[in-house]
Structure formats: structure tokens, C-alpha cells
Amino acid sequence: MSFRYLQLLKIPGKHKVEHGLPHSARSYIAVKGSSTVKVGKAEFPTISAECCTSKEVEEAADWLIKELEAIKRHATRFFEK
């Protein structure tokens, strides 16, 4: 099972007079999931699992890149409507 940390929030535009003033479609890249790690007195939100080696960091970064690439595809389809 895989977990998605990021998502595309899609807000369709309003183009009908009965909905009020027209607005164009818009979107945001949002953090869907995160955790918090405390280091000393500071707390930091994280969007990956704990990494103990540079290889694990590379794998986590690759996963986030894949998520962003998927978001780009979803946005293309959303705005083409």
C-alpha cells in the first residue's frame, strides 16, 4: 500500500449567471498527509518517512517527484475541460 503526501485541489470555474460572477477554474498543490518531528524544542512538518541513509533520501525524493508528475497530468486534464 502506498500513501500519497500531495494532492491537486481542483476548483471548477463558475460560468453560469445563476451562480453569480464568473470565476475561472483554479487549483492548488496541497499537502495531503504529513507528520511532525520534534528536534530539540522545534517541531517540523515532514512529507516523507524517516530516512537513515542517502539512498533512502533519494528514494523518498523520487517518490515525491512521481507524485508531482502525476499532479501535473491531473492538472492538464482538469484545465483542458
Backbone hydrogen bonds, N-H to C=O, Kabsch-Sander energy under -0.5 kcal/mol:
donor,donor_aa,acceptor,acceptor_aa,energy
5,Y,3,F,-0.5
7,Q,30,A,-2.2
9,L,7,Q,-0.6
9,L,28,Y,-2.9
10,K,8,L,-0.6
11,I,9,L,-0.5
11,I,26,R,-2.8
14,K,23,H,-1.2
15,H,13,G,-0.6
19,H,16,K,-1.7
20,G,17,V,-1.9
23,H,14,K,-1.4
26,R,11,I,-2.4
28,Y,9,L,-1.7
30,A,7,Q,-3.1
30,A,28,Y,-0.7
32,K,5,Y,-2.8
32,K,30,A,-0.7
33,G,5,Y,-1.5
35,S,46,T,-1.6
37,V,44,F,-2.6
39,V,37,V,-0.5
39,V,42,A,-2.9
40,G,38,K,-0.5
42,A,39,V,-1.8
44,F,37,V,-2.6
46,T,35,S,-3.1
57,V,53,T,-1.8
58,E,54,S,-2.4
59,E,55,K,-2.4
60,A,56,E,-2.4
61,A,57,V,-2.6
62,D,58,E,-2.6
63,W,59,E,-2.2
64,L,60,A,-2.1
65,I,61,A,-2.3
66,K,62,D,-2.2
67,E,63,W,-2.1
68,L,64,L,-2.3
69,E,65,I,-2.4
70,A,66,K,-2.2
71,I,67,E,-2.1
72,K,68,L,-2.2
73,R,69,E,-1.8
74,H,70,A,-2.4
75,A,71,I,-2.6
76,T,72,K,-2.1
77,R,73,R,-2.1
78,F,74,H,-2.5
79,F,75,A,-2.7
80,E,76,T,-1.1
81,K,77,R,-0.6
81,K,78,F,-0.8
